[in-house]
């Protein structure tokens, strides 16, 4: 069944603002350039970002934190109060940067626009619509402090908006890092099931998300953590999805999905912890989409090899449009390479995305353990 796909498209000025994020300089523009090179944007409904004000951010975030984020500033943190910088954790991995306020409003506004499009297009179509915003997915930010390169939790703001129509929402996080900020926001809620598949090991950020973490109070059992080991392969991820994720989809019976599609578990990433390929990670996400057949919002997230991240999100966008995952792309279109750097000359789409010989510690016994543990909790 053909799906209607909505894709967030931003102005050049908005992309320049997003490109200033210190951890991902230039990534947003690269992603959109590749999507446009394949004319994928022309096959989707265009979603323009919504204007966001202080009150919109304060639907979840603390008002003083929001005011500090949006405070006009020309440069970095030279004129900011050190005590406030420490209070709001705008140091170290989340430094103040030029246009930070505009960045926050653009990230939040793009995800809220995607959710608004989904609300408007759900219930009156033969297929379940999917809204896509590769600029969102900032899952580490907390109510009153930044964390893990995330200054605003657009995911939480989006879920708040979706709850106006959808009574039960399931959030699934494929980023290599635990989706701690989202889990914290909904830890007491039985109406939002948060699920995170993430690398879990001593010293690996953020260090939370063990299988014993299940939520609080009325939300007990609705915070689902699937801690995975080093070397996660395409086949192991698909096993986890089929044996653990999909049964939760069936038992929770959500009316809407929100999926964070972080790219930092790819084999080309600097972490060298997981061994996933673009096709493998895409297959896992599409397995969920096709099985659930629900109105869904897909968001970006981590991804620090920018070209491979752009390739993954472009490929996933195409698979959503085509409804299949066996697309045989090879040469990147000329209009992408012509506007890029010399390193893209004669570039092939699949170059450099081969899985390594890393040992997959997620063996059959460990996946059996995870399945048994979660079957007892459902």
MARLUM-309294 format. One record per residue: x, y, z of N, C-alpha, C, O, CB in turn. Coordinates in steps of 0.1 Angstrom, whole numbers, plus 2048, in hexadecimal, padded with zeros to 3 digits. Each point is the difference from the previous one (the first is absolute). Glycine has a CB too. Example, Ala and Ser with C-alpha at 12.3 -4.5 7.8 and 13.67 -1.06 7.14 Angstrom:
8847C784E7F780C80080980C80080A8008077E37F4805 80F8177ED80980B8007F880B80880580B8018077EF7E9 
// end
This chain:
8087F48007F880C80080980C8008098028087E47F2804 8108167EB80880C7FF7FE80980C7F580280480A7FC7E3 80C80781E7FF80980B80280E7FC8068037F58037EC81A 7F181A7F880280E7FE80C8048097FF7FE80C7E88077ED 82380180180C80480880180F8007FF8077F580D7E4804 7F681B81280380E80280E8028048057F98097E380C7FD 81F8047F480E80280380380F8037FC8097F980A7E57F7 80081481C80380E80480A8067F780B7FA7FE7EF80081A 8038117E280A8077F780280E8067F68078038037EC7E9 81381281580380C80680780A7F68057FC7F67FD7F8820 7FD8197EE80680A7F780F7FF8028067FA8097E68157F9 81B7F77F480F80080180580680D80A7FC8067F78057E1 7F880A81D80480780C7FE7F780C8097FF8097F08177ED 7FC7E280B7FE7F780B80B7F58008057FC80B7E28087F4 81C7F77F580B7F680080D8058048087F98077EC7FD7E6 80F81781080C80680580180180F80A7FE8067F780F7E5 7F37F581B7FF80180F8037F28058087FE80A7E78157F5 80A7E37FC8027F280580F7FB7FE8057F88087E38047F3 81E8097FA80E7FB7FD80A80580A80B7FC8007EE8057E8 80380982180980580A8017F880D8088038087F38137EE 7FD7DF80B8017F880C80E7FB8018057F97F77E3800807 81F80A80D80E7FC8018047F17FD80A7FD7FB7F7816815 7F67E47F48037F27FE7FD7FB7F28047F57FD7F680881B 7FF80B7E07FC7FC7F380180B7F67F68037F97FB7EC811 81A8187F580280B7F77FD7FC7F28077F77FA80A813815 7E57FC7EA7FE7FE7F27F77F47FD7FD7FE7F481880D808 7E77ED80E7F97F47FD7F28027FA7FD7F97F68107FC81C 7EB8147F37F38027FB7FF8037F17F87FA7F980280E81E 80E8017E58008037F28047F47F77FB7FE7F580B81A811 8047E07FF8057F57F87F47F67FF7FE7FA7F581A809813 7E17FA8027F57F78007F68047F57FB7F87F8808802820 7F98137E97F68057F68058007F27F87FD7F77FE81181C 8167F57EB8068007F37FF7F27F97FD7FF7F5813813812 7F37E48017FF7F27FB7F27FC7FD7FD7FA7F6818800816 7E28097FD7F27FD7FE7FB8077F37F87FA7F8804803821 8078107E57FC8077F48077FB7F47FA8007F5802814819 8107E77F38077FB7F47F97F47FA8007FE7F481580A816 7E47F07FF7F87F57FB7F28047FD7F77F77FD8187F9810 7EE81D7F47F28057FE7F67F980A7F47FF7FC8128057EC 7FE7F88237F77FA80A7F680A8067F57FD80381D7F2802 7F381D7FC7F780B8057F48027F87F680480481E807806 7EE7F37E97F58027F67F57F58017F58027FB81B80A7F6 7F37E98167F77F58017F980080E7F97F68038157FD7EC 7F58178197FA80180D7F880D80180280A7F98117E8811 7E480E7FF7F980D80480B8098078087FB8087E17FA7FB 8178187F98098098077FB80480D7F48048018148047E9 8007F88207FC80480E80A80C80380C7FE8027EB7EB805 8048237FA80880B80580080180F7F67FD80680580F7E4 80F7F981B80180180F7F680A8067FD80A7F981B7EF806 7E480480D7F780980780880A80880B7FD8057E47F17FD 80C81E7FF80680A8097FE7FC80E7F57FC8048078167EB 80F7EF8197FF7FC80E80480B80980A8087FD7FC7E17FC 7F381981280280B8098047F980E7FF7F48027F181C7F2 8137F98168037FB80D7F67F78068037F58068098207FD 7E77EE7FB7F57F88068007F27FA7FC7F78077F781E7FD 8107EA7EF8007F37FA80B7F78067FD7F48037FA8167E8 8147FB81880B7F88067FD7FD80E8037F580580D8167EC 7E97FE8167FC7FE80E7F57F68027FC7FE80B80C81A7F9 7F27E37F17F77F58028067F48077FA7F88077FA80F7E4 81A7F88148077F680780B8068088027FD80C7F87F27E3 80E81980B80C8058077FD80B80A7F68077FF8177F47EC 7FC80681F7FE80B80A80180E7FA8088027F68017EE81B 7F08197F47FF80D7FA80D8088008048067F77E47FB810 8207FD80480D80780280A7FA7F68088077FB7F37FE81D 8057EE7E78087FA7F67FD8057F28098037F87F97E8816 7F28167EE7FC8057F380480E7FE8058037F57E77ED80B 81281880A80480E7FF80F8017FD8058087F87E97FF817 81A7F17F880F8007FE8047FC7F38088057F97FA7F781F 7F77F97E38037FB7F27FD80B7F68088027F67F37E7811 7FA81E7FA7FC80A7F680580E8027FE8097F87EE7E9806 81C81080C80680D8028088057F58097F87FB7F780381D 7FE8117E28088047F580F80180480380580A7E98087ED 81C7EE80080E8008038078007F27FC7F97F78027FB820 80D8137E88078017F380B7F57FE8037FB7F57F981E80B 80A7E380B80B7F78007FD7F38087F57FB80081A8187FC 7FC7E980B7FF7F48087FB80480E7F680780281C7EE7F1 7F58078187FB80280D80780B80880080080C7FA7E87F4 80D8217F98088098077F980980A80580380A8097FD7E2 7E58038117F88098087F67F98097F880680680B80B7E9 7FE7E28117F67F88088057FE80E80C7FF8027EC7F67E9 7FF80981E8037FE80E8057F18017F97F77FD7F581A80B 81E7ED7FD8057F38027F87F78087FF7F47FE817816800 7E37FB80C7F77F88097F57FB7F87FC7F480280A819812 7F47FB7E37F57FB7F88047F67F67F97F77FD7FC81F806 8177ED7F78057F67F68027F28077FD7F67FA80F81D7FA 7F97ED8188017F38077F27FA8047FE7F47FF81881480A 7E18017FB7F37FB8047F87FA7F47FA7F580280581D80F 8037F47E47F97FA7F48097F77F77FC7FC7F67F681980A 81A7E78068097F77F98048057F28017F77F77F57F6817 80B8207F08048057F380F80280080580B7FE7E58017FF 81D7E980580E7FF8018057F37FA7F87F77FD809817818 80C7F17E98057F37FB7FA7FB7F38038067F68027F4822 7F27FB7E97FB7FB7F37F48087FB7FC7FE7F480B7EC814 7F48208007F68097FB80380E8027FA8078087F57E77FD 81B8177F480480E8027F780A7F97F97FC7F781F7FD80B 7E78138047F980B7F98078037F380C8007FF7EC80A817 8007F87DF8068037F37F780B7F97F48028048167E67FA 7FC81F7F87F880A7FA7F37FB7FA8007F57FA815817801 7E07FB8067F37FD7FB7FA7F48077F87F87FA80F8117F0 7FD7F48227FB7F58087F18018027F97F57FE81D80980E 7E580D7F67F18028027F97FD7F37F57F980180F818810 8017F37E47FA7FD7F38017F17FD7F67FA7FA80F81E7FE 8067E380C8017F17FE7F67F88077F97F87FB82080C802 7E58008107F67F98087F28017FA7F87F780081680D815 7EF8097E77F28027FB7FE7F87F27F57FC7FD80B81B80E 80B7E87EE7FF7F97F37FE7F18027F87FA7F98168187FC 7FA7E88147FF7F28037F27FD8057F97F77FB81F80780A 7E380A8057F37FD8067F58037F67F77F87FF81280E817 7F98057E27F58037F67FF7F67F57F57FE7FB80F81A80A 8077E27F78007F67F57F97F38057F87FA7F981D80F7FD 7ED7F38167FA7F48057F18028037F77F87FE81E80180C 7E88137FC7F28038027F88017F37F47FD800813810815 8007F87E17F98017F37FD7F27FA7F67FD7FB816819801 7FE7E18067FE7F27FC7F47F98077F87F97FA821806801 7E68048127F57FA8087F38067FC7F67F980081A803813 7F08117EA7F48077FC7FB7FA7F37F47FE7FE81381780E 8027E97EA7FD7FA7F47FA7F28027F67FC7F981C8117FB 7F37EB8157FB7F38027F28008067F77F97FC8207FF808 7E78118057F38028067F58047F57F57FB80081680C816 7F98017E17F78057F67FD7F57F67F58007FA814817809 8017E07FB7FE7F67F57FD7F28058007F77F88108177FB 7EE7F081A7FC7F38057F17FF8007F980980381C7F680B 7E67F57EF7F27FD8017F88027F47F57FB7FF80D80B818 8048017DF7F88027F38087FB7F47FD8047F57F9810816 8137E27F78077FA7F58007F18017FD7FB80B8128197F5 7F27E67F58007F17FF80C7FA8077FF7F58067F380C7E5 81A80581380C7FB80780480980B7FB80B80280C7EC7E8 80180481F80580780C80B80A7FC80A7FC7FB7F07F1814 8048207F380A80A7FC80C8008098007FC80B7ED8127EC 81E7F680380D80180780680E7FE8018047F58037E3808 7FE82080E80780D80080F7FE8038037F980A7E78137FD 81E7FB7F180F7FE80280680D8027FE80A7F98027E27F8 80881581A80880C80380E7FB8058027FD80B7E98107FB 81F7F47F080D7FB80380880B80980B7FD8047F57F67E7 7FA81881780780A8087FD7FF80F8068078097F98087E4 7F77E88177FC7FE80E8067F480680A7FB7FB7E1811800 8107F08108047F380680A80380B8097F78037F37FD7E8 80381781C80A80480A7FC7FA80E7FA80780880C80F7EC 7FE7DD80E7FA7F880A80680180E7FB7FB80A7FF7F67E4 81281781380780080D7FB80C80980380080C8107F57E9 7E78158057FE80C8087F57FE80A7F67F97FE8108157EE 7FC7F88207F77FE80B7F880D80280180A7F880F7E6813 7E780F7FF7F680B80280880E8027FB80A7FA7F47E580F 81B8117FF80780C80480F8007FD8078098057E87FA80C 8157F47E680F8017FD8027F97F37FA7F67FC80C80A81C 8058057E18047FA7F48087F38038057FE80B7FC8197E9 8017E18028087F38028037FA7F37F88007F77FE7FD820 8167FD7E78037F87F57FE8077F37FA7FA7F78017F3816 80981F7F17FF8087F37F18047FE7FD8057F58177EF801 7E380A8147F28037FE7FC80C8098027FF80C7F97E87EE 8008237FF7FC80C8077F18028037FC8088088188027EE 7E47EE8027F28008027FB7F27FD8057F97F77F9820802 7F87E380E7FB7F27FE7F38027F77F58008048147F7812 7FA8097DD7F58027F67F77F48007F58007FC81A80E7F6 7F77E68127F87F48007F580180A7F47FD7FD8207F57FC 7EF8128137F680180A7F580B7FC7F47FD80281D7FC810 7F48127E97F680A7FC7F77FA7F57F480380081D80F805 7F57E77F27F77FA7F57F67F68067F57FF7FB81E8047F5 7F27F48197F67F68067F58088077F57FB80081E7F4803 7F081B8047F68088077F58047F67F480080381D80980E 7F47FC7E37F68047F67F87F57FA7F48017FE81C8117FD 7F77E38037F97F47FA7F57FA80A7F77FA7FB81E8017F8 7ED80781A7F67FB8097F28077FF7F77FB80681C800809 7EC80F7EA7F38077FE7F77F77F77F4802801817814801 7FB7E17F77F87F77F78027F18047F77F87FF80A8197EF 80C7EC8148037F28028017FC80F8098068078047FA7E3 7EB7F781B8007FD80F80B7F880580480180B7E48007F3 81E7F77F980C7F880480B8017F67FE7FD7F47F27F3817 81B8157F980B8027F780C7F88048047FF80C7F48187F0 80F7E27FA80C7F880380C8077F98008037F47F27E880D 81881880780C8067FC80B7F57FF8027F980A7F781E800 80D7E87EB80B7F67FE80D8077FB8008087F77EF7E6803 81C80F80D80C8087FF80B7F67FB8047F78077F681A80B 80B7F17E180A7F87FB80E80680180A7FA7FA7E57FD7F6 81381481680D8068028097F78087FB7F88097FA81F7F6 8187EA7FF8097F780880080480F8047F880880A8057E4 7EE80F8177FF80580E7F27FF8057F68027F981D80E802 7EC7ED8127F37FF8077F980D7FF80580B8028057E580E 7E980F7ED7F780C7FF7FC80580D7F47FF8038047F97E7 81180C81E7FD80380E7F780C8037F77FF80981F7F87FC 7EB8137F37F880C8027F17FD7FD7F780580781C8097F3 7EA7EA7FC7F27FD7FD7FB7F680B7F48028048108017E3 8047F481D7FB7F680A7FD80780D7F67FD8068187F17EF 7FA81C80F7FE80880C7F38087FF7F980080A8208017F9 7E48047F27F48097FE7F37F88027F68058058178097EB 7F37E580C7F47F88018017F58097F87F67FF8048107EA 80D7FB8218027F48097F47FD8097FF7F58058198117FB 7DE8038017F57FE8087F37FD7F87F57FF80581580F80D 7F87F27E17F47FF7F77FD7F27FA80A7FA7FB7FB81E7FF 7EF7E38087FD7F37FA7FA8027F17FD7F67FA7FE80181D 8048167E57FB8037F380B8017F57FD8007F47F080B817 81F7F77FA80C8017F680A7F580480680080B7F68197F2 8057DD7FA80A7F680380D8047F98018027F47EE7EC80D 81C81480780D8037FA8097F47FF8017F980A7FD81E7FF 8077E67EC8097F57FD80D8047FA8008087F77EC7E9806 81F80B80980D8047FC8097F47FD8027F88097FC81E803 8077E87E880A7F67FD80D8077FF8028097F87EE7E97FB 81A80B81680C80880180C7F78057FE7F68067F481F7FE 81A7F07F980C7FA80580180380F7FE80B80480D7F77E6 7F87F381D80080280F80D7F98058027F47FF7E580C803 82280880480C7FB80580680A80A7FC80C7FF8087E87EB 80580881E80680980A80880B7F88087FE7F77FA7EF81A 7FB81F7F380680C7FA7FB8057F480480A7FA80F7EE810 7E28017F07FA8057F47F48098037F87FC8088107EF7EC 7F88218067F680A8027F27FB7FD7FF7F97F6813819806 7E47F280B80080780D8017F780C7FF80580B7F480D7EA 80E7E18098027F780B7F37FB8078007FA80A8158117FA 7E07F97F67F37FC8057F97F77F68057FD7F57F9819817 7F67E57F87F87F77F78037F28018017F87F67FF81A7FB 8017E981C8027F28027F27F97FF7F680680081E7FE80F 7ED7EF7EF7F37F87FE7F780180D7F47FE7FF8187F37F1 7FA81381B7F880180C7F980D8017F78028088197F0803 7F38187ED7F980D8007F37FF7F98017FE7F381580E80E 7DF7F58057F37FD7FA7F680B8027F47FE7FC8117EA807 7FE8238037F780B8027FC80180F8057F98087F28037E1 80180E81A7FC80380E7F18018027F98047F781D80880B 7E67F180A7F28018037F67FA7F68027F57FC805820810 7F07F37EF7F67FB7F68077FD7F37FA7F97F77F4814814 81E7F87F38087FD7F48097F48008077FD7F77F881B805 8007E180F8087F48027FC7F67F57F57FC7FE80D80781B 8097F87E07FE7F77F57FE8077F28007F97F67F57F881A 80B81C7F07FF8077F480D8077FB8008087F67E87FB810 8227FB80180E8047FC8087F37FD8047F98097FB81D805 8037E77E58057F47FC80F8027FB8028087F77E77EF802 82080280D80E8027FC8067F27FB7FE7F680680481C80B 8047EF7E38067F57FA80F8037FF8058047F57E67F67FE 81D80381780E8028008077F67F77FF7F4802800816815 8097FB7E08077F77F680F80280180580A8057E77F87EC 81B7F380B80E7FF8028088057F47FA8037F58027EA81B 8118127F18098057F57FE7F67F47FE7F4801812815810 7F27FE7E38007F87F47F37FD7FA7FF7F77F78157FF811 7E18107FD7F27FE7FB8008007F18048097FA7F380181B 8057EB7E57FF7FE7F27F28027FA7F680180881D7EF7FA 7EC8117F17F38017FA7F67F58047F580280381680A7EA 7FB7E78127F77F58037FC80080F7F47FC8038187F77EB 7FD81081B7FC80180E7F580A8037F77FE8078207FA7FF 7EB8147F47F680B8027F37FB7FB7F680380681C80F7F8 7ED7E87F67F37FB7FB7FA7F68097F48008018148057E7 8007F281E7FB7F68097FA80780C7F57FD80581C7F37F4 7F681A80C7FB80880C7F28077FD7F7800807821803801 7E88037EC7F38067FC7F57F67FF7F580380581880E7EE 7F57E48067F67F67FE7FB7F980D7F57FD8028148007E7 8018018207FD7F880C7FC80880C7FA7FB8098167F47EE 7F481E8097FD80880C7F880D7FC7F680280781F7F5803 7F08107EC7F980D7FD7F27FE7FB7F68058068208057F5 7E87ED7FB7F37FE7FA7F67FA80A7F48058008177F87EA 7F97FA81F7F67FC80A7FB80B8097F58008058167EA7FA 7FE81F8047FC80C8087F68097F87F68058068207FA807 7EC8027E67F78087F87F27F98017F680780181D8007EF 7ED7EC80F7F37F98007F980180E7F48028008157EE7EE 7FF80E81C7FA80080E7FC80E8057F58018068197EB7FF 7FA81E7F87FC80E8047F58057F77F88098058207FB803 7E87F87EC7F58047F68008107FF7F58058037FE7E6802 81881B7F77FF80F7FF7F88047F47FD7F97F781A808813 7E580C7F77F98067F58098097F77FC8047F67F07FC818 8218017F68098087F980E7FC8048037FC80C7ED8187F2 81A7ED7F980E7FD80380880D7FE7FE8087F77FF7E0802 80D81980F80B80A7FE80D7F88018037FA80A7EF81A801 8167ED7EA80C7F87FF80C80A7FE8008087F77F37E47FF 81781281380C8087FF80A7F77F88037F58057F8818811 80A7F87DF8087F97F780F8048008068037F67E67FA7FC 81A80481A80E8038018087F77F87FE7F47FE7FE814819 80F7FE7E38097F97F680D7FC8078087FB7F97ED8127F4 80D7F682080D7FE8068037F180380A7FE8067F4819803 7F97E07F48037F28018067FA7F38037F48007EB80A811 81380A7E58057FB7F380F7FC8028078058087E980A7EB 8147E880580E7FB80080B80A7FD80B7FF8027EC7EB7F8 8048217FF80980B7FC80280B80B8078097FE7F27F27EA 80080382380080A80B80D7FF8088077F68017E080A800 81C80C80580D8018087FF7F880D80B7FD8067F88197F0 7F27E680F7FF7F880C8057F27FF8067FB8097E68137FD 8137EC7EE8057F27FE7FA7F680A8087F880580D8127F1 7DF7F880D7F97F780A7F67F67F97FF7F580480481D80E 7F67F47E57F77F77F88047FF7F28098077FB7E4800813 80E7EF7EB8057FC7F37F48007F58007F77F88137FB813 7E58187F67F48007F78038077F38088097FF7EA7F7815 8077FB7E28018067F27F48097FE7F67FF8078187EE7F0 7F281B7FF7F48087FC7F47F77FD7F580380581B80F7F2 7F27E48017F57F77FD7FB7F980C7F47FE8028157FF7E7 8007FF8207FC7F980C7F88088097F57FC80581F7F67F9 7F081A8057F98098097F38047FA7F680180681F808803 7EB7FA7E97F38037F97F67F48017F580380381880C7EE 7F87E580E7F77F48007FA7FF80E7F47FD80181B7F87EF 7F880F81B7FA7FF80D7F580A8027F67FD8058207FB804 7ED8147F27F580B8027F47FC7F77F580280581D80F7FF 7F07EB7F07F57FC7F77F87F48057F48007FE81A80A7EF 7F97ED81A7F97F58067F580580A7F57FB8008207F67FD 7EF81980B7F78058097F48087F97F57FE80381E80480E 7F18067E67F68087F87F67F77F97F480280181D8107FC 7F47E47FC7F77F77F97F77F78097F57FE7FD81C8027F0 7F57FC81E7F87F88097F58078077F57FC8018207F7802 7EF8198027F68088077F58077F77F480080481E80480D 7F38017E47F68067F67F880B8087F48007FF80B7EB7F3 80881E8157FA80A80780580E7FC80B8017FA7F37EF819 7FA81B7F080680D7FE80D8018088017FD80B7E880D7F1 8217FC7FD80D80080680880D7FE7FE8067F58037E1809 80881C80B80980B7FE80E7FA8018037F980A7ED818800 8187F27EC80E7FB80080980C8027FF80A7F97FC7E37F8 80F81281880980B80380E7FC7FF8037F48007EC815810 81A8017EF80E7FD7FF8067FD80E7F97FA8088088157E4 80B7F58168077FE80D80F8007FE8058097F97E77EA80F 81B8047FF80E8007FE8057FC7F37F87FA7F8809801820 80B8087E58067FC7F380C80A7FD7FD80C7FD7ED7EB7FA 82280480A80B80980080A7FE7F48088087FE7F67F981B 7FF7F57E08067FF7F27F58057F77F77F97FD8187F2808 7F28227F87F58077FA7FC7FB7F37F47FF7FD81381480F 8027E87EB7FC7FB7F37F97F38027F57FE7F981F80D7FD 7F07EC8127F97F38027F38038077F67F97FD8207FB805 7E98158077F38048067F68057F57F47FC800817809816 7FA8037E17F78067F67FC7F47F77F48007FB818816806 7FD7E17FC7FC7F57F77F67F78077F67FC7F98218047FD 7EA7FD8167F67F88087F38077FF7F67F97FD81C7FE812 7ED8157F57F38078007FA8027F37F37FF7FE81480D816 8017F67E27FB8017F27FA7F27FC7F57FF7FA81C814800 7F77E38087FB7F27FD7F47FC8077F77FA7FA821800801 7E78098127F47FD8077F48087FB7F57FB800819800814 7F48117E97F58087FA7FB7FA7F37F47FF7FE81681680C 7FF7E67ED7FD7FA7F47F87F38027F67FD7F981E80D7FC 7F07EE8157FA7F48037F28028067F77F87FD81F7FE808 7E88158027F28038057F78037F47F57FC7FF81580E816 7FC7FE7E17F88037F47FD7F47F87F57FE7FC816819804 7FF7E17FE7FE7F47F77F97F48077FA7F87F981B80F7FB 7EC7F98197FA7F58088087F38007FB7F68037F08147F7 8227F78028087F480080F80480380380C8007EE7E97EF 81780281480E80380580B7FA7F780B8008047EC800813 8057FC7DD80A7FA7F78048097F58037FC7F57F47EE810 8098237FD80380A7F680F7FF7FD8087FF8097E68107FF 8167F07EB80E7FE7FC80580E7FB8038017F47F97E7806 80782081080780D7FC80F7FD7FF8057F78067E9817806 8187FB7EB80E7FF7FF80780E7FF80480580A7F97E47EB 80281C7FF80780D7FD7F780B8067F48017FE8177F67ED 7FC81281D7F980B8057FE80A7F58098027F88017FB81F 7EA8097E87FD8097F580A80C7FE80680580A7E27F57FA 81A8097F080980B7FC7FE80D8088098078047FA7EF7E6 7F080D8177FD80D80680380080F80180B8067ED7F87EA 8157F28168057FF80E80F8028008058088087E87E97FF 81A8077F180F80180080580D7FB80A8058047F67E27F9 7F981F7F980480D7FA80080B80B8088097FF7F07F07EB 7FF80681F80080B80A8077FC80D80080880A7EA7FF7ED 81D7EE8098077FB80C80F8027FE8058087F87E97E880C 81980980580F8018008067F67F67F97F77FB80781181D 80D7FA7E58077F77F78007F28048017F77F880D81C802 7F17EA8148007F28047F47F87FC8007F480180D814813 7E97FF7E67F47F97FC8017FC7F17F77FA7FA7FC812817 8187F87E88017FD7F28017F17FE8087F980780481D7F5 7EC7E57FA8007F17FD7FB7F880C8037F480280F80F7EE 7E68048197FC7F980C7F47F67FD7F78037F9810811815 7FA7E07F97F57F77FF7F87FF80D80680180B8087F27E4 7E580C8107F880180C8047F680B80080380B7ED8047E6 8167EC80B8037F680A80E7FF8048047F78087E97FD7EF 81C81480380E80080480180280F7FA80A80680D7FE7E3 8017F081E80480380E7F57FC80A80280280C80B8107EB 7E87E78057F67FC8098007F18037F57FB8037FE8197F6 8187E68058007F18028037FE80F8098068067FF7F67E2 7F17FA81D8027FC80E80F7FB8028057FA7F77E280180C 81E80880980E7FB8038007F28057F57FA80181281E804 8047E37FF8017F28067FF80080F8037F780780B8037E6 7EC8118197FE80180E7F77F48057F67FD7FA80C81D804 8027E180D7F97F58067F38058067FF8098088167EB7FD 7DF8057F87F38048057FE7F980D7FE7F38007F98117E9 8098038227FE7FA80D7F27FE8037FD7FA80B8178117FD 7E37F97F07F27FE8027FC7F27FA7F98007F580281980A 80A7DD8077FE7F27FA7F27FB8047F88078068207F57FC 7E57F87F97F27FB8027FC7FF80E7F580180480E7F27E7 80780A81E7FD7FE80E7FC80E8077F78018088197EC7F9 7F781E7FA7FD80D8067F28057FB7F88058078208007FA 7E57F97F27F38047FA7F57F78077F58058028168027E8 7F87EC8187F67F88077FD80680E7F48018048147EB7EF 8038188147FE80680D7F780D8007F78028088207F57FE 7EC8117F07F980D7FF7F17FD7FD7F780680581D8067F2 7EA7EA8007F27FD7FC7F87FA80C7F58048038137F77E6 7FF7FC81F7F97FB80B7FD80A80B7F68018068167E97F5 7FE81F8077FE80B80A7F58097FC7F78038098217FC7FC 7E78047EF7F580A7FC7F37F97FE7F580680281C8077F3 7EF7E68087F37F98007F97FF80D7F47FF8018157F47EC 7FF80D81E7FB7FF80D7FB80E8057F78018098197ED7FC 7F481D7F47FC80D8047F48057F87F980980581E7FC801 7E67F57EF7F48057F87F37FC8067F68037FB8187FB7F1 
// end
